[in-house]
Amino acid sequence: MSKAILPTIVVSQFLCTSLWFAGNAVMPDLIQEMGVAPQFLAQATSAVQLGFVAGTLVFALLSLSDRFAATKVYLISACVAAAFNLGLLFTLIDSETIFVLRFGTGFFLAGIYPLGMKIAADHFKEKLSAVLGWLVGALVLGTAFPHLVKSFMHALPWQWVFASTSALAILGGLLMFLFVKPNKPAATLVVLKFNAFLEGFRLPAFRSSAFGYFGHMWELYTFWAFVPWILQAWNQFTGDQLNIPLYSFLIIAIGFPACVMSGQLSLKYGAKLIASIALACSGICCLVSPLFLQQSNPILFLGFLFFWSTMV
């Protein structure tokens, strides 16, 4: 097995998942230009997540990654998701159109992030938790990246963030398709079992993991979506001038080394223990957040956000 396979998968995942929160990085500019209410942030964020949930169900029920070469499905998904993302560059779009475009992006992200996991699992059956640590870390870094783009392109229109992330997603899809060969052939005959996902919930271990992950996702995506707004509110509260895009990137991106480290620790202490500790700590952070988010001391305020992001 080539040593370049894992780095290629990780880089590809990073490039493609930059589409996920591209809208959140520029949402203040978009809201100001369109003249919509600030609550539109929640709607746009929810559109991506709803699309991802719908896409994941469709991809799973149709067994697309089993019936066709996973890397080919991955490439097509990356290109279509990038196309939906690019749709935001057209003029005369309204809030309903943005919702549909973000939903479409989320739908085809279901052919990127989960398939990247599957491709990695096919190649690395041993030490899978450590490998998944790298892949989840790539998702975190991809999520943070649009904020970094925004920090360097602050003088440029918000459209540049969507254009650059779409280009990166297509590049990521090509990397996966060209340089990662499927480790097992596509099935010639797949029997579609639409009740298969219900059968999984009859297994106690799967059910408890699924519900734990479900709760974690609510906190994770809420936190990621609102980091820029938390920083903006703190600037207004203190009169300080933190670089919001840069600190948004740094706060979210610290999750990358945290994921990699967690994957390594799980090899020694077990994934259940590491996940339980992280969930407990992030839950506590969520509960005590009102105390820290009103701190005028930037060290306490930023330190808390960095710690929370590490745990989440």
Secondary structure, 3 states (H helix, E strand, C coil): CCCCHHHHHHHHHHHHHCCCCHHHHHHHHHHHHHCCCCCHHHHHHHHHHHHHHHHHHHHHHCCHHHHCCHHHHHHHHHHHHHHHHHHHHCCCCCHHHHHHHHHHHHHHHCCCHHHHHHHHHHHCCCCHHHHHHHHHHHHHHHHHHHHHHHHHCCCCCCHHHHHHHHHHHHHHHHHHHHHCCCCCCCCCCCCCCCCHHHHHCCCHHHHHHHHHHHHHHHHHHHHHHHHHHHHHHHHHHHCCCCCHHHHHHHHHHCHHHHHHHHHHHHHHHCHHHHHHHHHHHHHHHHHHHHHHHCCCCHHHHHHHHHHHHHHC
